[in-house]
Amino acid sequence: MNFKRKWSLVNFESCSKAEIHIINESKLDSTIHDNELYLSDFKIVRRDRRVNGRKGGWCLYLPAHIVKS
């Protein structure tokens, strides 16, 4: 993961008081692993999408204490 993307996630986590975070049009693909998107105390659910060569998709961060493993 590049530094700019990681900094954005760290900054996002420290500035937000929300319980659930949704990122739309995440542009994620299989080259970016869940451990690169880690936010402490959250579980990530993601749906990567590639249609006609264009990336899209979404990811959802849920509080780890409410998600069953």
C-alpha positions in Angstrom: 0.0 0.0 0.0 1.3 3.4 -0.8 2.0 6.0 1.9 -0.7 8.4 0.8 -3.4 5.7 1.0 -2.3 4.4 4.4 -2.1 8.0 5.8 -5.7 8.6 4.6 -6.9 5.5 6.5 -5.1 6.5 9.7 -6.4 10.1 9.4 -9.9 8.8 8.7 -9.8 6.5 11.7 -8.5 9.2 14.1 -11.0 11.9 13.0 -14.2 9.8 12.9 -16.4 8.9 15.8 -18.8 6.8 13.7 -19.6 3.2 14.5 -19.8 2.1 10.9 -17.8 3.4 8.0 -18.8 2.8 4.3 -16.5 3.6 1.5 -18.2 3.7 -1.9 -16.4 3.4 -5.3 -13.4 2.1 -3.3 -11.5 1.1 -6.5 -10.0 -1.9 -4.6 -8.9 -5.0 -6.3 -7.2 -8.3 -5.5 -3.8 -6.6 -5.4 -4.8 -4.8 -2.2 -5.1 -7.2 0.8 -7.4 -6.7 3.8 -4.4 -6.3 6.1 -3.4 -3.2 4.2 -6.9 -1.7 5.0 -6.8 -2.5 8.7 -8.4 -0.1 11.2 -8.1 -1.1 14.8 -11.2 -2.5 16.4 -13.0 -2.9 13.0 -13.8 -5.8 10.7 -13.7 -5.1 7.0 -16.3 -6.4 4.5 -15.6 -5.6 0.9 -16.9 -6.2 -2.5 -14.4 -5.4 -5.3 -15.9 -4.8 -8.7 -14.3 -4.6 -12.2 -16.7 -4.0 -15.1 -15.5 -3.3 -18.6 -12.0 -2.6 -17.2 -13.2 0.0 -14.7 -12.8 -0.5 -11.0 -15.5 0.2 -8.5 -16.9 -1.6 -5.5 -17.3 -0.8 -1.8 -15.9 -1.6 1.6 -17.6 -1.5 5.0 -16.0 -1.2 8.4 -18.0 -2.7 11.2 -17.1 -2.6 14.9 -15.3 -5.9 15.7 -17.3 -6.3 18.9 -20.5 -6.8 17.0 -19.2 -9.1 14.2 -19.1 -12.8 14.7 -15.9 -14.4 13.3 
